[in-house]
Amino acid sequence: MLSRRRFLAAGFTGALSLVSQPLWAEWLWHGCGPTTIPESLARNEFMQRLWRGIDAAQFWDCHVHLLGRGENGSGAWINPRMDSIWHPIERLQKAFYLNAACVSDQPGMDAAYVARLLALLADFPPGAKLMLLAFDWHYQEDGRRAEEHSPFYAPNEYAQRLAREHPQRFEWIASVHPYREDAIEALEQAAEGGARALKWLPSAQGMDPADPRCDRFYETLARLKLPLLTHAGGELAVHGGQMQDYGNPLRLRRALDHGVRVIVAHCATLGKGIDLDRGPDGPTVSNFRLFARLMDEARYAKHLYGDLAAVGQLLRAGKPLRVLLQRRDWQARLLYGSDYPLPGVQPIFSPRGLATDGFLTEDAAEFLIELRRYSPLLFDFALKRLLAFDGKSFDTAVFATRRVFAGER
């Protein structure tokens, strides 16, 4: 996994060196022009197909990141390491993420980020919502908060506030680290405040989902009927250090066996993990294969889901995407997520490449390329609506995600 990370970083670094060349600029950077879809594109036959069979009121994009500088009481924070010349990979990642969201690291960034989201949502039908992700600090095993290891921070209070200010467009997902002394109290407070789920990124936040110390936390999640949205598989978007093993899908058995509804972000479509079912020294296999094993276990049929955030990216397409499209028995357990702002990171998506691999028609690829210039958010939705392999596309149930988050507690 580390070698793949270095490969990606090398690609980003090489890409940045070409940014001054106009020929490459559009390929590298999102243009951040108008968000209003032109009439010619709005009338396109592919655009007309996007919402057929989908009730917009059931469409909750379950994977939307919050970023900010902590202005106007938001409390949001980005690790200063991401500005350091001594950490060029993370510095470059930050540049891409801010460009994808069409904001700059200047005063006014927090408000601009939210304003951009709302502008992009204007092209979605009334009722469609984004689920804003809070993001807790990294914590050490002794329960000490470790800002130096945290890539960024988005407080629960900030996500909650935005959902209250824009109830027609936003819901929110809390983030609470299980090693915190006040973890149970914070979790219950988030549920009382309207959180629809809980978010973890184990490799970056430093929690082991298989740690017995999580048991009381899982019991509380199950009692509160809050789903756990947790990354699994290899993590490249933010710094994960040597904790990639925490993304092994089999480590989620502990939560599942406590009755927690678990949503595996990205369907674990990157990297390899140890087959822990065969012991700590088991063979190394693809994380997606381990995810598929869990999905096929009857005892988890009502508790395990996968989110489709990022599955159309270059590094995630291939066999996992073919399987996700073809497994008709999984469709009701796959949930739409955009992973915004990543759909605006130009180099990690290639509609033409997906067309070459048989996932899109050439006409659909050209439509998506044009649409992305105006709205990376709508681009991601359209991409997942148009993806198909051997005549099989994602079922409309994939986009009716509200049912998983808005049930009775």
N, C-alpha and C positions, 0 to 999 in steps of 0.2 A: 504493500500500500504506500509506503514511503517513497518507493521508486516511482510509482504512478504520480504521487504528489509532486515530486521533483520534475517529472515530465511535463505536467500541467503548468508548473511554475515556469519552466523553461519556455514553454509555448507562450505564456503571458508576457514574459520578459522580451522574447523576440518580437512579439506583436507590438509592444510598446515602442520598440525602436523604429517601427515603421510608421508611427502615427503622423509624422510630418509629411508623409507622401499622400497627396490627395487621392490617388488610386485606391489606397487601402483604408482611408478614413472611415467610409461608410461601413466597411466590413468590421472594423474594430470598435467603433463608437456609435452608440445610439444618437441620432441626430437631434432629439429633443425639440422637434418642431411642434406644430399645432396638433392637438389631440382629437380634433373634430374629424370624423371620417368623411372624406369627400363623397359627393353624391354618386359619382361613377363607381366607387368601390362599394358603397352601401347597396347599390343595385346588383352587384355581382351575384351570380347564381349560388356561389359557395356561401356568401353572407346570408342569403335568404334561407339556407338550409340549417344554419347554426342552432336556432332555438326550436326547431320542429320537434315536438314530442317532449319538450322540457318545460316544466312549470317554473318560471323565474323565482317564485316565492319559495321554492324548495332548493334553490341554488345558493349554497354558502361555500365560498372558496375557503377551504380549511387551512390554508398555509400561506399567510401573508405576513411578512416581517415588518417590524417597526424599527426605524433608525432615527437617531437624533443626537443633538449636542447638549441637551439638558436645559433648553430655553423655556421661558414662561412656566417654570415649575414642572416640566415634563420628567425630569430626573434621568432622562436617557443619557447614555455615555458610550463613547467609542474609545477603545484602548489607544493611548497615544503611541504605542508601539507601531500601530499601523501607519504612522506618519514618519517613521524613522528610516533613514537610509540604510541602517544596519539590519533592517528586516524588509528587504526589497519585495519578497513575495507578498507579504501582507499589505505593504504599501500599494502595490499594484492591484491587489484584490479590492482594496478600499476604493481606489480610483474607478475601477470598473463598476462597483456597486453604486457609487454615487452618480456616475454617469447614467447607469441603467434607470435610476430613479429620477434623473434630471434635476438633481440638487447639487449644491456645492457646500463644502465645509466652511461656511461663512455664517455670520449672524442671519437669522431667519430661516435656517435650514429645517428646523423641526416643523414649522408651519408650512413651509414649501413642500415638504415630503407628504404631509397630509392633504394639502391642496391638490397636489398632483394625483394622488390616489382618487380623490373625489372627482377630478376632471376626467380621469380614465373611466370611472364608473358611470359617467354620463352616457356612455355608449352601451350600457347594459340596461335591460328592461327594469322597470320598477319592481322592487321585491328582491332582486339579486343583492347579495351581501358579501362582504369580505370579513373573514375572521382574523383579527389582528393578534399577533403573537407577542406576548410578553416574553422576556428572556432573563432568567435569574443569573446571579454571579456564579463563578466557579467556586467550589468549596473543597477544602482538603478533607482527608479522611477523619481528621480530628474535629471537624466542624468549623474550622477557621475559614473565613471568607478570604479569597485570594484574587484580588483585582488584577494582579500582574498576569494571571493565567486566563483572565476573562477576555474574550474577543470584543464583546460589547455588552450593554445592559439596557434592558427596556422594562421599566417597573410595571408591576401589575396595575398600580394606581393610574399610570398613564394610559395603558390600553383600556382600562375600565372607563376612564374619563372620556376618551374619544368615542367609545361605544355609546355612552350616555348622551354625548353632544350630537351624534349622528345615528340615531337608532334605526333609521330607515335604510342605512347602508352598512353599518359596522356591527359585528359581534366581537367578543374578545375571548382569548384563551390565556389562562394564567400560566406562570412558571414559578415553581417552588422547588428548591433543592431539598432532597430528603435528608441530607446530613445536617441541615440547620437545626439549632436548638428549638426554634419556634416553628418547625416545619408543619406540624399538625395544625397549630393555631392559624398559621398563614394560609394553609390549604382550606380550612373551614371558612376563613374570612373571604377568600377568593370566591368560594361557592356562594356565600351569602351576597357577594357583590355582583353576581350574575355571570361569572365565568362559565363558559360552555364546555371547557375541557382543560387539560393540563399539558404543558409542553416541556419536553426534555431534549437536550442534545448531549448525550452522555460523554462522548469523547472530548467535547469542548468544556462542558460544565463540571466534569469530574465525578459523576455518579455511576456506580456499577449496578445495573438493574437486577443482578442476581445476588446482591449483598443482603444478608439477613437483616441488616439494619433498616431495610426498606419495608419490612413486613408490616409494621404498624401504619406506615404511610399507605401501603396498598390496601389495608383493611379500611382505612378512612376513605380512600378513593372509591372503593367498592360501595361503601355505605352511602356516600354522597352521589353515587351513580355518575361520576365524572369520568369520561374517557381519558386515557393517557395517549397523547400524540408524541411519539418518540422516534428520533432518528435511529436507523439501523443500517448496517452495511458501512462501507468506507465513507469517510467524510473528507471532502476536499474544499468546501466552500469557506470554512473557517479553520483556524489553527486547532488541531486536536492532539498535538504532541504524541506521546507514546501510548495514548489511551484508546487507540483504534479498536482494541479488543472489546471495549465496552459496547461497541456497536454490533456485536455478534447477536443475531436474532434469537438464538437459543437462550440467551440470558433473560429474555422476556417471559420465559416459562413461569418464573416466580410470580410475576404480576398476574398472568393469566390464571394460574392456579389459586390465586386469591380472589378470583372473580372479577378482576378489573377488565373493562373493555379496552383493548390495546389497539392503537392505530399505528402501524409501522410506516413511518415517513419514507417516501421514495421506494417503498416495497423492497428495501435492502438491495437495490440493483447495482451496487458497486462493491468491489473488493472481495476478499476471501476471509473465512473465519474457521476456527477449529470446530470440528464436529464434536461438540461437547457431549452429545448423546453417547459417544463412544469413549468418553473419559477425557481428562485434561490433556492427554497426549494423543488425542484422536487425529485423524487425517485432516488436512486443510482442504476445504471445498469452497465453492462460491457462496457468498452470503445469500444470494437470491435462492439458491437451492435449499438452504436452511429455512428461509422464509416460506418457500413452497411447502416444505415438510410440515411446518406448523399449520399452514392454511389447510392442509389435507387431513389434519387430525380432527376427527369428529367431535371430540370434547371441546374444541375451541371454535366450533362453527358459529356460535352466537357471540363470541367475545373478541375475535381477531379480525382486523381489517388492514388494508394497505392504502396509503394515499399515493396519488399519482404525480405528486410534485416532482418536477425535473425529469420524468421518465422519457421525455422527447429529446433530451440533450445528447450530444454526440457520444459522450462516454457511457451513457446508459442505454442507448438504443442497441439493437441486436437481438440475441436470443431472449433476454428477459422481456423486452417489449413484445416480441412475437408471442411469448407465453401469456402475457397479460391480456393481449387482444384475443387469443384463441380460447382461453379457459372460460367458457360460458358459465360454469358453476361458480366462478369467483365474482362475477360482475356486480352483484348486489353488495359485495364486501370490499369493493374498490371505490375510493372516494376522491373526488376532484380537488386538487390543490394546485395553485400556480407557482408557489415558491417565489412570488414577487419580492424583490425587484429582479431576480435572476433572469426572467424572460427577456429583459432588456440588455443583458450582457451578450453582445453580438457574437463573439467567436465561439460560444459554446453550443450554438444551435445552427443547424444547416438543413433547411427544408429541401434543398436540392439533393443533399446527401441522403435524406430519408426517402426521397423519390427514387434515387438510384438503388436503394436497398429494398424497394418494393412496398414501403409504408405509405406513400403518397403518390398521387398522379402528378405529372409534371405541371398541369394546369393548377392544381391545388397548391403546389409548392410556390408557384409564381404569385398566386393570390396571397399566400401567407407572408411572403417576403414584402409585398407592398403594404399589407395590413400592419406589419410590425413597425413600419416607419411612423405610424400614427399612434398605435397603442400596443405596447408589449403585453399588457394585461389581456386584451381581447385576442391578441395573437395566440397566447398560450391556450386559451379556451378553444379557439378555432382549430388550433393544431390537434388538440386531443379529440375534437369532434370529427376531424377529417382523417386521422390516422386509421389505417386498416391493413390487414394482412390476410391474404387468401380469402378476401371477401368478408372478413370479420372485423368489426370496429367496436369501440367501447359502447356498451349499452347505455341508454338514457338514464338508467338507475344510478350510474356512476356520478351523474351530475345532480342528483337529488340527495344532497348530503345533509340537509337540515334534519332529516329523520334520525340521524345518529346522535345529534347534539341537542335537540330540542325536546327530547322525551320527558315524561314525568319523572320527577325526582322523589 
